[in-house]
Amino acid sequence: MFIKSSLTLILGVAAFGLGTTATTRAADAMDAETKARVERFEKGAATVNVSKYPQAAQQDYQVFATKCTQCHKLSRPINSDYALPDEWSRYVKRMMHKPGSGISSDEGKKIYEFLVYDSSVRKKAEVDAKLAKASAADKSAAEAKIKEVVTKYGK
């Protein structure tokens, strides 16, 4: 009995050690600059006031808030420097492919559309500044995507 319980304890401690090592490695994988950016984003607003957004955008915000807080603080994407549709597309796809994210394709689309819409409203100056620096083709594509999302939400 003593040997069995000792073995169980040892295996449990070893499993815990492996889990914390994996978590530590993930945190260590971020370079100092990335860690600083993430910390800056996480210090900002923790929610978005969507009360004046169209109903569909409010519903998509709920999907965003529910799914994204499974892995990190909601303040991270809210305060990030991403603003253009292609930036959000890459971000959402990256999050969807993280182990355990549980974000389906349909949910990913809702999250993406909310983020594009939210940026077009709340980060308009940042969107405009990035569009001013974009190539004509990239600017046109981004503007078309923003217009598509805004139209979808009925604005």
C-alpha positions in Angstrom: 0.0 0.0 0.0 2.8 2.4 0.9 4.6 1.7 -2.3 1.4 2.2 -4.4 0.6 5.5 -2.8 4.2 6.7 -3.0 4.3 5.8 -6.7 1.0 7.7 -7.2 2.5 10.7 -5.4 5.7 10.6 -7.5 3.7 10.3 -10.7 1.4 13.1 -9.7 4.4 15.4 -8.9 6.1 14.5 -12.2 3.0 15.2 -14.2 2.6 18.6 -12.4 6.2 19.4 -13.1 5.8 18.6 -16.8 2.7 20.8 -17.0 4.4 23.7 -15.3 7.4 23.2 -17.5 5.3 23.4 -20.6 3.6 26.6 -19.4 7.0 28.1 -18.5 8.4 27.2 -21.9 5.4 28.9 -23.6 6.0 32.1 -21.6 9.8 31.9 -22.2 9.2 31.5 -26.0 8.1 35.1 -26.1 11.0 37.5 -26.7 11.4 40.5 -24.5 9.8 42.9 -27.0 6.7 40.7 -27.5 6.3 40.3 -23.7 6.5 44.1 -23.3 3.8 44.5 -26.0 1.5 41.9 -24.5 1.9 43.5 -21.0 1.1 47.0 -22.5 -2.0 45.6 -24.2 -3.2 43.8 -21.1 -3.0 47.0 -19.0 -5.7 48.7 -21.1 -9.4 48.5 -21.1 -10.8 45.0 -20.3 -14.1 45.3 -22.2 -15.6 47.2 -25.0 -18.9 49.1 -24.6 -20.9 47.7 -27.4 -24.2 49.1 -26.3 -24.4 51.4 -29.4 -23.2 48.7 -31.8 -25.7 46.9 -34.0 -27.4 43.9 -32.4 -25.4 41.4 -34.5 -22.1 43.0 -33.5 -23.2 42.8 -29.9 -23.9 39.1 -30.3 -20.5 38.5 -32.0 -18.9 40.4 -29.1 -20.2 37.8 -26.7 -18.7 35.0 -28.8 -15.4 37.0 -28.9 -15.5 37.6 -25.1 -16.4 34.0 -24.3 -13.9 32.3 -26.5 -10.9 34.6 -26.3 -10.9 34.7 -22.5 -10.3 31.0 -22.4 -6.7 31.5 -23.1 -5.8 35.2 -22.3 -7.2 38.4 -21.0 -9.7 40.1 -23.3 -7.7 43.3 -22.9 -5.0 41.8 -25.1 -6.9 41.9 -28.4 -8.9 44.9 -27.4 -5.9 47.1 -26.9 -3.6 45.5 -29.5 -2.2 47.5 -32.3 -4.1 45.3 -34.8 -6.7 47.3 -36.7 -6.8 46.2 -40.4 -8.8 43.2 -41.6 -5.8 41.2 -42.7 -4.1 41.7 -39.3 -7.3 40.4 -37.6 -7.5 37.5 -40.0 -4.0 36.3 -39.2 -4.6 36.8 -35.4 -7.9 34.9 -35.3 -6.6 32.1 -37.5 -3.5 31.8 -35.2 -5.8 31.6 -32.1 -8.1 29.1 -33.7 -5.2 26.7 -34.3 -3.9 26.9 -30.7 -4.4 23.6 -28.9 -7.6 23.8 -26.7 -8.9 27.1 -28.1 -12.2 25.4 -29.1 -12.9 28.1 -31.6 -14.9 26.7 -34.5 -14.8 28.1 -38.0 -18.2 29.8 -37.5 -17.0 31.3 -34.2 -13.8 32.4 -35.8 -15.7 34.2 -38.5 -17.9 36.0 -35.9 -14.8 37.0 -33.8 -13.0 38.3 -36.9 -16.1 40.3 -38.1 -16.6 41.8 -34.7 -12.9 42.8 -34.5 -13.0 44.4 -38.0 -16.2 46.3 -37.1 -14.9 47.3 -33.7 -11.7 48.6 -35.2 -13.6 50.6 -37.8 -15.4 52.4 -35.0 -13.2 52.4 -31.9 -9.8 52.4 -33.7 -10.8 54.5 -36.7 -7.7 56.8 -36.4 -5.4 53.8 -36.3 -7.2 52.2 -39.3 -6.9 55.5 -41.3 -3.2 55.8 -40.4 -2.4 52.3 -41.5 -4.5 52.6 -44.7 -2.5 55.8 -45.5 0.7 53.8 -45.5 -0.7 50.8 -47.3 -0.2 50.1 -51.0 -3.1 51.0 -53.3 -4.1 47.3 -53.6 -3.9 46.6 -49.9 -5.8 49.8 -49.1 -8.6 48.9 -51.5 -8.9 45.3 -50.2 -9.0 46.5 -46.6 -11.6 49.2 -47.3 -13.7 46.7 -49.2 -13.6 44.2 -46.3 -14.4 46.9 -43.8 -17.4 48.0 -45.9 -18.6 44.4 -46.3 -18.5 43.9 -42.5 -20.1 47.2 -41.7 -22.9 46.5 -44.3 -23.4 43.1 -42.8 -24.0 44.6 -39.4 -26.5 47.0 -41.0 -24.7 50.3 -40.6 
